[in-house]
């Protein structure tokens, strides 16, 4: 009986230190920086050269949500807004 209580206390203490250690390491670590240059958003002129289907594919590739039922100009506006 005493052995079970001791094991339970040790398990709780171990979990406490593991959880506390994870939180502490996240706060102390530096934010990740990308070594590659960040892509700039395409200009409206560049987007106007694409067809509506190409614009929708571009949005999907970049993980953006656009209304496909809208006009081409609306799709362009949504892409530009989300890439800012």
C-alpha positions in Angstrom: 0.0 0.0 0.0 2.8 2.5 0.9 4.6 1.6 -2.3 1.6 2.5 -4.4 1.2 5.9 -2.7 4.9 6.7 -3.2 4.7 5.7 -6.9 1.6 7.8 -7.3 3.3 10.9 -5.7 6.4 10.4 -7.8 4.3 10.1 -11.0 2.4 13.3 -10.2 5.7 15.1 -9.4 7.2 13.9 -12.6 4.2 15.1 -14.7 4.3 18.4 -13.0 8.0 19.0 -13.8 7.5 17.8 -17.4 4.6 20.1 -18.0 6.2 23.1 -16.3 9.5 22.4 -18.2 7.7 22.5 -21.5 6.1 25.9 -20.8 9.3 27.4 -19.6 11.3 26.3 -22.7 8.7 27.8 -25.0 8.8 31.1 -23.3 12.6 31.3 -23.2 13.2 30.2 -26.8 13.5 32.7 -29.6 10.8 33.0 -32.3 11.7 31.1 -35.4 13.0 33.2 -38.2 12.9 32.3 -41.8 16.2 32.4 -43.7 14.5 32.7 -47.0 13.2 36.0 -48.1 9.5 36.5 -47.6 7.3 36.5 -50.7 5.7 39.8 -51.4 2.0 39.9 -52.4 1.4 40.0 -56.1 0.3 43.3 -57.5 -3.2 43.9 -58.8 -1.7 44.2 -62.3 -0.1 40.8 -62.0 -3.3 39.3 -60.7 -5.4 40.8 -63.5 -3.3 38.9 -66.0 -4.5 35.6 -64.6 -7.9 34.0 -65.4 -10.4 33.6 -62.7 -9.7 29.9 -62.5 -6.0 30.6 -62.2 -6.7 33.1 -59.4 -8.8 30.4 -57.5 -5.9 27.9 -57.9 -3.4 30.4 -56.6 -5.6 31.1 -53.6 -5.9 27.4 -52.9 -2.2 26.9 -53.2 -1.5 29.7 -50.7 -4.2 28.4 -48.3 -6.5 31.4 -48.8 -10.3 31.3 -48.8 -12.0 33.1 -51.6 -15.6 33.0 -53.0 -15.5 31.4 -56.3 -18.9 32.6 -57.2 -17.8 36.2 -57.1 -16.5 38.3 -60.0 -12.9 38.2 -60.9 -12.3 41.6 -59.4 -13.8 40.4 -56.1 -11.5 37.3 -56.1 -8.5 39.6 -56.7 -9.6 41.9 -53.8 -10.0 38.9 -51.5 -6.5 37.6 -52.4 -4.9 41.0 -51.9 -6.6 41.5 -48.5 -5.5 38.1 -47.2 -1.9 38.4 -48.4 -1.3 41.7 -46.7 
